[in-house]
Amino acid sequence: MDQIGLFDNELTPGTWVETHGRELSFDEVTKRVGQIIVIDKSTESHEWFKIVRVESIFTDYESGQRRLIYSDGSRHRGIVDERYFPENYTGRFPARAYEVT
């Protein structure tokens, strides 16, 4: 007989999801170091959302620019500059982060 483990439904970095919670500002993301969030990886033709773990927030002391460093379960870390979040970016595809539901 198979047993259902306590963590069978745990969302881990690298998991693709179809839903997400409320959108987070970059300042809110900086308070979630060590926690998981959802990153929007959508393309023009398809919506994609991925669970990631916020590893750290790096500040470039020369420019003052902050960067989100995250792990999505792969070998390489993801990096997103604060300037690409909606509160600072008016381009076509801003970086978006959400709470996990």
N, C-alpha and C positions, 0 to 999 in steps of 0.2 A: 504494500500500500504506500503510495506517495504521500509525503507530508508537505504541507505548505509552510515554508520557512517564514520567520518574522520579517525578513528583508526582501522577500521575493518581489514585492511591488515597489521597492525603493528606486527612486530616480537617480541615476548616476550620470556623471559627465560623459557626454558623447551620445546620450539618448536623444533621439528625434521625437518631438511631441507635436501634437496638433492644436493644443490649447495652451493658454497662458493666463496669468493674472494681470493685475494692473501694471501699466507702464511705469518704469523707474527713471528718475532723472539721474544724471551722472553723480551728483552729490549723494543720492540714496544708494547708488551702487558702491560708492567708497566706504559706506558703513557696513557692507556685507562681505568683507574679506573673510575667506574661509567657508562661506556659504554658497549654495547653489542658486543660480538664477537662470532665466531663459534668455537666449540671445536670438535676435531675428537674423536669419541667414537667407531671407527671401531673395528671389530673383524677380525679374520683370514678369515672368510667366508663371511663377509658382511660389506659394508661401511655404517657408521652411523655418522651423523653430528648434533650437538645440539647447539641451541642458548643459551648462558649464559651471565650473567652480571658480569663484573670484579668488585668484591667488594673491594679488597685490595691486596697489595703486602706485605707480612710479611717477615722480615729478622730475621733469627736466629742469634743473636749477638755472640754466642759462635762459631758457625761454619761459619758464613757469608753467609750461604745458603739462597737464596730467594725462596719464595713460592707464587704461585698464589692462592688466595682464590676467589672462584666464586660461584654465585647462579644460579641454573638451575630451579628455581621455586619450588623445593621441600623443605622439612623441614631442610634437612642437607646441609651444604656447601661442595663444592668440593675443593680439595686441590691438586695442582700439583707442585712438586719441579722443580726448574729451571734446575736441572741436567738431567731431562728427555726430555728436548727440543732438537731438532736435532743438534743444535750447540754444545751441550755438551754430547750427548748420541749416542752411536754407536750400541745399542742393536736392537733387532728385531722390537719393537713397540714403537717408540719415541712419546712423547706427541706433538700434533700439534694444532696450533690455526690459525684461518683465519679471514679475514675481512668479514663482512656481505655484501652480494650483493643485 
